[in-house]
């Protein structure tokens, strides 16, 4: 199984994390799941409260999230936010990739400036120092100059910054299709196979005819 770290922070966009966990486990990945306290609050509000009462405590929210959205043949290990003894906290673990989804502005800042205070920050730090794949699905708008400069800093260090900015060429009719578009793009960079999005020019996607300008007219 391919080992992937999935960090979930307190930015709005828990649906992206749920779709990522579903897709990673469906692809047979061994997922190390780490959710911040703020992330658990957002999951409870945006996902678990829909249709039934959510657990009150953050640990219960995280367990319910994993139970509801993880599937086979992959596996999920829930990691404590403060557990710096977890394998993903060390470059010797050889974990090839990490996805932080959604990635808050504060998590982006901690990774950009090397001020790791928890396992999510530390895993991002490890991916950068070991020259491995780190995808940060940032979810904030509008962006301040601080956000933009932090994005530039992590990009120079080797991270892939992937703001949650879905395309619409596949003519989505459901929110889930918009979410899947972004998660599919993230999985492409993680090297995980999936069928979450239609490829431009494939699967019957229409490519518009070249304009007069593009033809050189």
N, C-alpha and C positions, 0 to 999 in steps of 0.2 A: 504494500500500500504506500502511496505517496503521502508523506507527512506534511500537513499544512497547518499553520497557525492562523486562527481566525479571532481577531480582536474586535470587540464591539464596544464602542464608546457612547457618550451621552448626546451626540448630535441626533437631531431628528432624522428618521430614515430606517427604523427597525425592520421595515419590510425588506430592505436590501440585505440585511444580515440574515433574515429568515430564508430568503431565496438562496443566498450563498451557502448556508448550512445544508439546505436540501440538496443543492446541486453537487456540492463537494462529497457528501456521503453517498449520493446516488452514483457518483463516478468512482467510488471505492476508496476514497481518501481516508487517511487516519487524521482526524481533525483534533487539534488542541484548541479548545474553546475557552476564551477568557473574556469576561464581561465586566466592565466597570460598574460601580454602584449607580452612577448616573445612567449608564447604558441599560441597567436592569429597570430603572424607573421608566425610561422611554419605552422599553419593550412592554412593560406592564400597561402603559397608557395607550400605545399605538397598536399593540397586537393582542395581548391576552385579555384585555377588558372587552373585546369585541365578542359579545355573545355569552359570556359567563364571567363569574367573579375570578379575579386574578389572585395568586398568592400574595400575602402581605409582606413577607420578608424578601430581601433581594436574592438570597440563596434559593428560596423556593421559586422565585420568578425565573432564575437561570435554569434550574432543573426542569421546570415546565416548558421553557423555551426549547431546550434540547430535546425533551421528550416529544414535543409537538412537531418539530421541524426536521429532526435528523432521521435518516432512514438507512437501510442497507444498500449495498453490501459494505459500506464504509463504517467506521467507528468514530465515536466522540469521547474525548476525555475532557471533563470540566476542570479547568485550572483556576486556582485562587489568584485574585488580582495581586496579592502581596507575596505570592509564592515564587521567590527568586531562586528556589532550588529546582524548579521545573526545568526539564531538558531544554526548552526553547529559550531559556535565559543564558545559554552558553553556546558559543560557536562550535564546540566539540560535538554538539548533538547532530550536526549535519542535516538539520531540517532545511529543505531547499527553498521554501517560500513562505511568505506571510501576507495575509490580507487583513487590513484594518478597515472595517466596513460596518457602519459609517465611521468616519474619522473626524473627530471634533477639532476645532481650532486649537484648543489647549493641548491635545495629543500631538497634533502637527507641530506645535511650537516646541514641545518637549523633545521630540525626535530631531527636529531641525537643529536644536542647540545642545543636544547630548545631555539633557538634564533628566535622565530616567528616574522616575519615582515609583514605578510599578512594573508588572510583568509585560503589559502591553507596550509601554515605552521601551523597556529593555529589549524585548524581542525585535522591535523596529531598529534599535541600535545595533543588535547582533546582525541582522540582515544586511545592514549597510557596511559594517566593518568586515564582514565575511564575503562581501560582494555577491550576495544572493538576492533573490527577487523579493522586493517589498512593494506592494500595491497599497496606496492610501486613497480610499474612496471618500474624499472630502465632501461634506454636505453643509455648505454655508453660503448665504447670499444676502446682500451683496458682499463683496470681498473688500476688506481694508488693505492698505498698503502693507501692513504687518502680515496679513495672511499671504499676500502675493510674494513678499520677500521670503517668508518661511517655505512656501512652495518651491521657490527658486533654489533655496538652500538644500532642501532634501533631494531635489532633482539633480543638482550638481553632485550630491553625494551618492547618487545611484538609484534613488527611489523612483517609482512610477506614480505620479500624481494623477488621479482619475476622478475629477469632480463628477458628481451625479448629474450629468447633463445628457440625457438619453436622446438618441436620434428618433425620428418619426417616419422614416422612409418605408418602414414596414406597415404603416397605417394601423397603429394599435387601436383596439376597441375596448381594452380592459386595462386597468391599472397594473395588473400582474404582468402584462406584456411589456410595459414601460420599465418596470422593475427588472424583469428578466433580461432586457436589453443591456442594462448596465452591469448586471452580475455576469452575463455572458462575456462582455468585454473584459471584465476582471479575470475571469477564468482563462481566457485566451492568454493573458500575460502570465498566469500561473502555470500554464502548460497542462491544464486539466481539460479533458474532452467534455463536450456538452452539446446539447441541441436547443439552447435557450433563445437563440436569435437567428433571424434570417440574414444570410450574407448578401451584400450588395452584388447584384449581377448573377446570383445563384437562387435556386429554389423558386424560380418564377418572379423574382424581384425585377421590377421595370427599371431600366436605365434610360433616362431621358435622352432624346436626340440632341446631338451637338448643336449649339447655337451658331448663328452666323459668325459671331466673334471667335468662337472656338474653331470654326472651319477656316478662319483666316480671311473671311470676307470683309 
